[in-house]
Amino acid sequence: MVYSKNYDLKQRLVLSPCRLVVAEGIRPMSPRLARHLRDAVPVIVFFVIVALTWDNVRWYLAPEDGPREPLTVMFIGVLLALPLIVLESSALAERFRRLPFWAAVLLKTVTYVTALAAIFLGLGLILGLLEGRTFDEFVQALPQNLAAMATAFLLYLVIIFLWQLDRLLGPGVLLRYVTGRYHRPRREHRIFMFVDITSSTELSERLSLEAYYGLVNDFFHDVSGPVLDTRGEIYEYVGDEVVITWKLDLGIENANCVKAFFQIDQAVRANADRYIARYGVVPDFKAGLHSGEVIAAEMGDLKKEIAFNGEVLNMTARIQGECPRLDRRFLASRSLLDRLNLPAEMAAEPMGAVALRGVGEPTEIVAFL
């Protein structure tokens, strides 16, 4: 018997204006595009507020002797944010992420502000000429424009530093430290996935230490995109294993916690040629998935981290440990499956009640196909 919960993708849904309407012939927004849009909104809002409150925001698009129309200034704010948004989601930013922290921050700032200056000065010149202004007026406005670009450089430097720091700690972790969300222990219901490279001992013996580190690091890099696209978080790395977590509602939504596994698989397969060229092998992996209540809190003094403690982590690790015995790559608890609405292309095969090591009662396990 195979469990499958199908959606009729052709049905029309009547939703509120704030939600996406799914209808026949309309393709849903890709997870990556949705993520980039979510990341773009606070950046745009920040720069629009800066533009509206910054007395020096006049430049050639809004000269000092002219009125500061709110729409014009808001447009300037959007232009301020545009290079940061576009370039941060491009392949160029992907290259920067492999640089040391300080180099990534500095080079991103210089590159993005250069793009910003080109947009502002070019657009200002074109619009000015169309309005009948002269090139001499544009040259006279350059010192003020360049001074504004210097201020924009400082703004970008701070934002990119915080952005890189947030990525270093894990998306959202910096904000949690600042707001003190986990300064006192909190109970949360979360989904956890343990993802482990298969035959890692054999690989470590075949490859040099440097090559094995490179393979694991490249694998973790391929994991990152799908985790972000499915609104998950990387909790920790343990050797060649990565622990991923979702808030319960985000993991259940659109079966994100299940989709992550298959998106990771697609990412690894898409980079198969790179793995073969560098290491002579494409890594395979197995995963276990389960949900339950944890205590989340800041731990430590000299070195702090936000830690999760609960039986769910032990059970998830044990579920993953059953993959070799059951000859399956992706196992989960039946209790979690019952919370999910699987897309039409996914199904789950029941594996029966399994006595997990260190767990009292047998646990119903399913394998995702």
Contacts in CASP RR format, 6 or more apart in sequence:
PFRMAT RR
TARGET T0000
AUTHOR 0000-0000-0000
METHOD contacts of the structure
MODEL  1
MVYSKNYDLKQRLVLSPCRLVVAEGIRPMSPRLARHLRDAVPVIVFFVIV
ALTWDNVRWYLAPEDGPREPLTVMFIGVLLALPLIVLESSALAERFRRLP
FWAAVLLKTVTYVTALAAIFLGLGLILGLLEGRTFDEFVQALPQNLAAMA
TAFLLYLVIIFLWQLDRLLGPGVLLRYVTGRYHRPRREHRIFMFVDITSS
TELSERLSLEAYYGLVNDFFHDVSGPVLDTRGEIYEYVGDEVVITWKLDL
GIENANCVKAFFQIDQAVRANADRYIARYGVVPDFKAGLHSGEVIAAEMG
DLKKEIAFNGEVLNMTARIQGECPRLDRRFLASRSLLDRLNLPAEMAAEP
MGAVALRGVGEPTEIVAFL
1 349 0 8 1.000
1 350 0 8 1.000
2 347 0 8 1.000
2 348 0 8 1.000
2 349 0 8 1.000
2 369 0 8 1.000
3 337 0 8 1.000
3 342 0 8 1.000
3 347 0 8 1.000
3 348 0 8 1.000
3 349 0 8 1.000
3 350 0 8 1.000
3 366 0 8 1.000
4 342 0 8 1.000
4 344 0 8 1.000
4 346 0 8 1.000
4 347 0 8 1.000
4 348 0 8 1.000
5 340 0 8 1.000
5 341 0 8 1.000
5 342 0 8 1.000
6 342 0 8 1.000
6 343 0 8 1.000
6 344 0 8 1.000
7 341 0 8 1.000
7 343 0 8 1.000
7 344 0 8 1.000
9 22 0 8 1.000
9 24 0 8 1.000
9 344 0 8 1.000
10 24 0 8 1.000
11 22 0 8 1.000
12 21 0 8 1.000
12 22 0 8 1.000
12 23 0 8 1.000
12 24 0 8 1.000
13 21 0 8 1.000
13 22 0 8 1.000
13 23 0 8 1.000
14 21 0 8 1.000
15 21 0 8 1.000
20 28 0 8 1.000
20 29 0 8 1.000
22 28 0 8 1.000
29 37 0 8 1.000
31 229 0 8 1.000
31 230 0 8 1.000
31 259 0 8 1.000
31 263 0 8 1.000
32 225 0 8 1.000
32 229 0 8 1.000
35 228 0 8 1.000
35 229 0 8 1.000
35 231 0 8 1.000
36 85 0 8 1.000
36 89 0 8 1.000
39 85 0 8 1.000
39 88 0 8 1.000
39 89 0 8 1.000
40 81 0 8 1.000
40 85 0 8 1.000
43 81 0 8 1.000
43 84 0 8 1.000
43 85 0 8 1.000
43 159 0 8 1.000
44 77 0 8 1.000
44 78 0 8 1.000
44 81 0 8 1.000
44 85 0 8 1.000
46 81 0 8 1.000
46 159 0 8 1.000
47 77 0 8 1.000
47 78 0 8 1.000
47 80 0 8 1.000
47 81 0 8 1.000
47 155 0 8 1.000
48 74 0 8 1.000
48 77 0 8 1.000
48 78 0 8 1.000
48 81 0 8 1.000
50 57 0 8 1.000
50 77 0 8 1.000
50 80 0 8 1.000
50 155 0 8 1.000
51 57 0 8 1.000
51 73 0 8 1.000
51 74 0 8 1.000
51 76 0 8 1.000
51 77 0 8 1.000
51 80 0 8 1.000
52 70 0 8 1.000
52 73 0 8 1.000
52 74 0 8 1.000
54 151 0 8 1.000
56 144 0 8 1.000
56 147 0 8 1.000
56 148 0 8 1.000
56 151 0 8 1.000
57 68 0 8 1.000
57 73 0 8 1.000
57 76 0 8 1.000
57 77 0 8 1.000
57 148 0 8 1.000
58 64 0 8 1.000
58 66 0 8 1.000
58 68 0 8 1.000
58 144 0 8 1.000
59 76 0 8 1.000
59 120 0 8 1.000
59 124 0 8 1.000
59 141 0 8 1.000
59 144 0 8 1.000
59 145 0 8 1.000
59 148 0 8 1.000
60 120 0 8 1.000
60 121 0 8 1.000
60 124 0 8 1.000
60 125 0 8 1.000
60 127 0 8 1.000
60 128 0 8 1.000
60 137 0 8 1.000
60 138 0 8 1.000
60 141 0 8 1.000
60 145 0 8 1.000
61 72 0 8 1.000
61 75 0 8 1.000
61 76 0 8 1.000
61 120 0 8 1.000
61 123 0 8 1.000
61 124 0 8 1.000
61 127 0 8 1.000
62 68 0 8 1.000
62 69 0 8 1.000
62 72 0 8 1.000
62 73 0 8 1.000
62 76 0 8 1.000
63 141 0 8 1.000
64 144 0 8 1.000
79 116 0 8 1.000
79 119 0 8 1.000
79 120 0 8 1.000
79 123 0 8 1.000
80 116 0 8 1.000
80 152 0 8 1.000
80 155 0 8 1.000
82 116 0 8 1.000
82 119 0 8 1.000
83 112 0 8 1.000
83 113 0 8 1.000
83 115 0 8 1.000
83 116 0 8 1.000
83 119 0 8 1.000
84 112 0 8 1.000
84 156 0 8 1.000
84 159 0 8 1.000
84 160 0 8 1.000
87 93 0 8 1.000
87 108 0 8 1.000
87 111 0 8 1.000
87 112 0 8 1.000
87 115 0 8 1.000
88 108 0 8 1.000
88 112 0 8 1.000
88 163 0 8 1.000
92 111 0 8 1.000
93 108 0 8 1.000
96 104 0 8 1.000
96 107 0 8 1.000
96 108 0 8 1.000
97 104 0 8 1.000
97 167 0 8 1.000
99 107 0 8 1.000
101 164 0 8 1.000
101 168 0 8 1.000
104 164 0 8 1.000
105 157 0 8 1.000
105 160 0 8 1.000
105 161 0 8 1.000
105 164 0 8 1.000
108 156 0 8 1.000
108 160 0 8 1.000
108 164 0 8 1.000
109 153 0 8 1.000
109 156 0 8 1.000
109 157 0 8 1.000
109 160 0 8 1.000
112 156 0 8 1.000
112 160 0 8 1.000
113 149 0 8 1.000
113 152 0 8 1.000
113 153 0 8 1.000
113 156 0 8 1.000
116 149 0 8 1.000
116 152 0 8 1.000
116 156 0 8 1.000
117 146 0 8 1.000
117 149 0 8 1.000
120 145 0 8 1.000
120 149 0 8 1.000
121 142 0 8 1.000
121 145 0 8 1.000
124 138 0 8 1.000
125 135 0 8 1.000
125 138 0 8 1.000
128 137 0 8 1.000
128 138 0 8 1.000
129 135 0 8 1.000
162 174 0 8 1.000
165 174 0 8 1.000
166 172 0 8 1.000
166 173 0 8 1.000
166 174 0 8 1.000
166 175 0 8 1.000
169 177 0 8 1.000
170 233 0 8 1.000
170 234 0 8 1.000
171 228 0 8 1.000
171 233 0 8 1.000
172 233 0 8 1.000
173 306 0 8 1.000
175 181 0 8 1.000
176 182 0 8 1.000
176 306 0 8 1.000
177 298 0 8 1.000
177 304 0 8 1.000
177 306 0 8 1.000
180 298 0 8 1.000
182 296 0 8 1.000
182 297 0 8 1.000
182 298 0 8 1.000
182 306 0 8 1.000
183 297 0 8 1.000
183 298 0 8 1.000
184 297 0 8 1.000
185 295 0 8 1.000
185 296 0 8 1.000
185 297 0 8 1.000
186 295 0 8 1.000
186 296 0 8 1.000
186 297 0 8 1.000
187 293 0 8 1.000
187 294 0 8 1.000
187 295 0 8 1.000
187 296 0 8 1.000
188 247 0 8 1.000
188 248 0 8 1.000
188 293 0 8 1.000
188 294 0 8 1.000
188 295 0 8 1.000
188 296 0 8 1.000
188 308 0 8 1.000
189 248 0 8 1.000
189 291 0 8 1.000
189 292 0 8 1.000
189 293 0 8 1.000
189 294 0 8 1.000
190 245 0 8 1.000
190 246 0 8 1.000
190 247 0 8 1.000
190 248 0 8 1.000
190 291 0 8 1.000
190 292 0 8 1.000
190 293 0 8 1.000
190 294 0 8 1.000
190 296 0 8 1.000
190 308 0 8 1.000
190 312 0 8 1.000
191 245 0 8 1.000
191 246 0 8 1.000
191 247 0 8 1.000
191 248 0 8 1.000
191 251 0 8 1.000
191 252 0 8 1.000
191 257 0 8 1.000
191 289 0 8 1.000
191 290 0 8 1.000
191 291 0 8 1.000
191 292 0 8 1.000
191 336 0 8 1.000
192 235 0 8 1.000
192 243 0 8 1.000
192 244 0 8 1.000
192 245 0 8 1.000
192 289 0 8 1.000
192 290 0 8 1.000
192 291 0 8 1.000
192 308 0 8 1.000
192 312 0 8 1.000
192 313 0 8 1.000
192 316 0 8 1.000
193 243 0 8 1.000
193 244 0 8 1.000
193 245 0 8 1.000
193 257 0 8 1.000
193 260 0 8 1.000
193 261 0 8 1.000
193 287 0 8 1.000
193 288 0 8 1.000
193 289 0 8 1.000
193 316 0 8 1.000
194 241 0 8 1.000
194 242 0 8 1.000
194 243 0 8 1.000
194 244 0 8 1.000
194 287 0 8 1.000
194 288 0 8 1.000
194 316 0 8 1.000
194 317 0 8 1.000
194 319 0 8 1.000
194 320 0 8 1.000
195 223 0 8 1.000
195 241 0 8 1.000
195 242 0 8 1.000
195 243 0 8 1.000
195 244 0 8 1.000
195 261 0 8 1.000
195 264 0 8 1.000
195 285 0 8 1.000
195 286 0 8 1.000
195 287 0 8 1.000
195 288 0 8 1.000
196 240 0 8 1.000
196 241 0 8 1.000
196 285 0 8 1.000
196 286 0 8 1.000
196 287 0 8 1.000
196 320 0 8 1.000
197 203 0 8 1.000
197 216 0 8 1.000
197 219 0 8 1.000
197 240 0 8 1.000
197 241 0 8 1.000
197 283 0 8 1.000
197 284 0 8 1.000
197 285 0 8 1.000
198 283 0 8 1.000
198 284 0 8 1.000
198 285 0 8 1.000
198 286 0 8 1.000
199 284 0 8 1.000
200 240 0 8 1.000
203 212 0 8 1.000
203 215 0 8 1.000
203 281 0 8 1.000
203 283 0 8 1.000
204 212 0 8 1.000
206 281 0 8 1.000
207 215 0 8 1.000
207 279 0 8 1.000
211 278 0 8 1.000
211 279 0 8 1.000
214 278 0 8 1.000
214 279 0 8 1.000
215 275 0 8 1.000
215 278 0 8 1.000
215 279 0 8 1.000
215 281 0 8 1.000
215 283 0 8 1.000
216 239 0 8 1.000
216 240 0 8 1.000
218 271 0 8 1.000
218 274 0 8 1.000
218 275 0 8 1.000
218 278 0 8 1.000
219 240 0 8 1.000
219 268 0 8 1.000
219 283 0 8 1.000
219 285 0 8 1.000
220 237 0 8 1.000
220 242 0 8 1.000
222 264 0 8 1.000
222 267 0 8 1.000
222 268 0 8 1.000
222 271 0 8 1.000
223 234 0 8 1.000
223 242 0 8 1.000
223 244 0 8 1.000
223 264 0 8 1.000
223 267 0 8 1.000
224 234 0 8 1.000
225 263 0 8 1.000
225 267 0 8 1.000
226 259 0 8 1.000
226 260 0 8 1.000
226 263 0 8 1.000
226 264 0 8 1.000
226 266 0 8 1.000
226 267 0 8 1.000
227 233 0 8 1.000
227 234 0 8 1.000
227 244 0 8 1.000
227 260 0 8 1.000
227 264 0 8 1.000
229 260 0 8 1.000
229 263 0 8 1.000
230 246 0 8 1.000
230 251 0 8 1.000
230 256 0 8 1.000
230 257 0 8 1.000
230 259 0 8 1.000
230 260 0 8 1.000
230 263 0 8 1.000
231 246 0 8 1.000
231 250 0 8 1.000
231 251 0 8 1.000
231 253 0 8 1.000
231 256 0 8 1.000
232 244 0 8 1.000
232 245 0 8 1.000
232 246 0 8 1.000
232 250 0 8 1.000
232 251 0 8 1.000
232 256 0 8 1.000
232 260 0 8 1.000
233 244 0 8 1.000
233 245 0 8 1.000
233 246 0 8 1.000
234 242 0 8 1.000
234 243 0 8 1.000
234 244 0 8 1.000
235 243 0 8 1.000
235 244 0 8 1.000
235 245 0 8 1.000
235 308 0 8 1.000
236 242 0 8 1.000
236 243 0 8 1.000
237 243 0 8 1.000
243 313 0 8 1.000
244 260 0 8 1.000
245 308 0 8 1.000
246 256 0 8 1.000
246 257 0 8 1.000
248 291 0 8 1.000
248 292 0 8 1.000
250 256 0 8 1.000
251 257 0 8 1.000
252 339 0 8 1.000
252 340 0 8 1.000
254 343 0 8 1.000
255 340 0 8 1.000
255 341 0 8 1.000
255 342 0 8 1.000
255 343 0 8 1.000
255 346 0 8 1.000
257 289 0 8 1.000
257 336 0 8 1.000
257 340 0 8 1.000
258 289 0 8 1.000
258 332 0 8 1.000
258 340 0 8 1.000
258 342 0 8 1.000
258 346 0 8 1.000
258 368 0 8 1.000
259 343 0 8 1.000
261 287 0 8 1.000
261 289 0 8 1.000
261 330 0 8 1.000
261 368 0 8 1.000
262 346 0 8 1.000
264 285 0 8 1.000
268 275 0 8 1.000
268 282 0 8 1.000
268 283 0 8 1.000
268 285 0 8 1.000
269 282 0 8 1.000
272 282 0 8 1.000
275 281 0 8 1.000
275 282 0 8 1.000
275 283 0 8 1.000
276 282 0 8 1.000
284 329 0 8 1.000
285 329 0 8 1.000
286 320 0 8 1.000
286 321 0 8 1.000
286 323 0 8 1.000
286 324 0 8 1.000
286 328 0 8 1.000
286 329 0 8 1.000
286 330 0 8 1.000
287 320 0 8 1.000
287 323 0 8 1.000
287 329 0 8 1.000
287 330 0 8 1.000
287 331 0 8 1.000
288 316 0 8 1.000
288 319 0 8 1.000
288 320 0 8 1.000
288 321 0 8 1.000
288 323 0 8 1.000
288 330 0 8 1.000
288 331 0 8 1.000
288 332 0 8 1.000
289 316 0 8 1.000
289 319 0 8 1.000
289 330 0 8 1.000
289 331 0 8 1.000
289 332 0 8 1.000
289 333 0 8 1.000
289 336 0 8 1.000
290 312 0 8 1.000
290 315 0 8 1.000
290 316 0 8 1.000
290 319 0 8 1.000
290 332 0 8 1.000
290 333 0 8 1.000
290 335 0 8 1.000
290 336 0 8 1.000
291 312 0 8 1.000
291 333 0 8 1.000
291 335 0 8 1.000
291 336 0 8 1.000
291 339 0 8 1.000
292 310 0 8 1.000
292 311 0 8 1.000
292 312 0 8 1.000
293 310 0 8 1.000
293 312 0 8 1.000
294 308 0 8 1.000
294 309 0 8 1.000
294 310 0 8 1.000
294 312 0 8 1.000
294 313 0 8 1.000
295 308 0 8 1.000
295 309 0 8 1.000
295 310 0 8 1.000
296 306 0 8 1.000
296 307 0 8 1.000
296 308 0 8 1.000
297 306 0 8 1.000
297 307 0 8 1.000
297 309 0 8 1.000
298 304 0 8 1.000
298 305 0 8 1.000
298 306 0 8 1.000
298 307 0 8 1.000
299 305 0 8 1.000
299 306 0 8 1.000
299 307 0 8 1.000
314 358 0 8 1.000
314 359 0 8 1.000
315 333 0 8 1.000
315 356 0 8 1.000
315 359 0 8 1.000
315 363 0 8 1.000
318 356 0 8 1.000
318 357 0 8 1.000
318 358 0 8 1.000
318 359 0 8 1.000
319 331 0 8 1.000
319 332 0 8 1.000
319 333 0 8 1.000
319 356 0 8 1.000
319 363 0 8 1.000
319 365 0 8 1.000
320 331 0 8 1.000
322 331 0 8 1.000
322 351 0 8 1.000
322 354 0 8 1.000
322 356 0 8 1.000
322 365 0 8 1.000
323 329 0 8 1.000
323 330 0 8 1.000
323 331 0 8 1.000
326 351 0 8 1.000
326 354 0 8 1.000
326 365 0 8 1.000
326 367 0 8 1.000
328 351 0 8 1.000
328 367 0 8 1.000
330 367 0 8 1.000
330 368 0 8 1.000
331 351 0 8 1.000
331 365 0 8 1.000
331 366 0 8 1.000
331 367 0 8 1.000
331 368 0 8 1.000
332 348 0 8 1.000
332 365 0 8 1.000
332 366 0 8 1.000
332 367 0 8 1.000
332 368 0 8 1.000
333 363 0 8 1.000
333 364 0 8 1.000
333 365 0 8 1.000
333 366 0 8 1.000
334 350 0 8 1.000
334 363 0 8 1.000
334 364 0 8 1.000
334 365 0 8 1.000
334 366 0 8 1.000
335 364 0 8 1.000
337 348 0 8 1.000
337 366 0 8 1.000
342 348 0 8 1.000
346 368 0 8 1.000
346 369 0 8 1.000
347 368 0 8 1.000
347 369 0 8 1.000
348 366 0 8 1.000
348 367 0 8 1.000
348 368 0 8 1.000
348 369 0 8 1.000
349 366 0 8 1.000
349 367 0 8 1.000
349 368 0 8 1.000
349 369 0 8 1.000
350 364 0 8 1.000
350 365 0 8 1.000
350 366 0 8 1.000
351 365 0 8 1.000
351 366 0 8 1.000
351 367 0 8 1.000
352 364 0 8 1.000
352 365 0 8 1.000
353 362 0 8 1.000
353 363 0 8 1.000
353 364 0 8 1.000
353 365 0 8 1.000
354 362 0 8 1.000
354 363 0 8 1.000
354 364 0 8 1.000
354 365 0 8 1.000
355 362 0 8 1.000
355 363 0 8 1.000
356 362 0 8 1.000
356 363 0 8 1.000
END
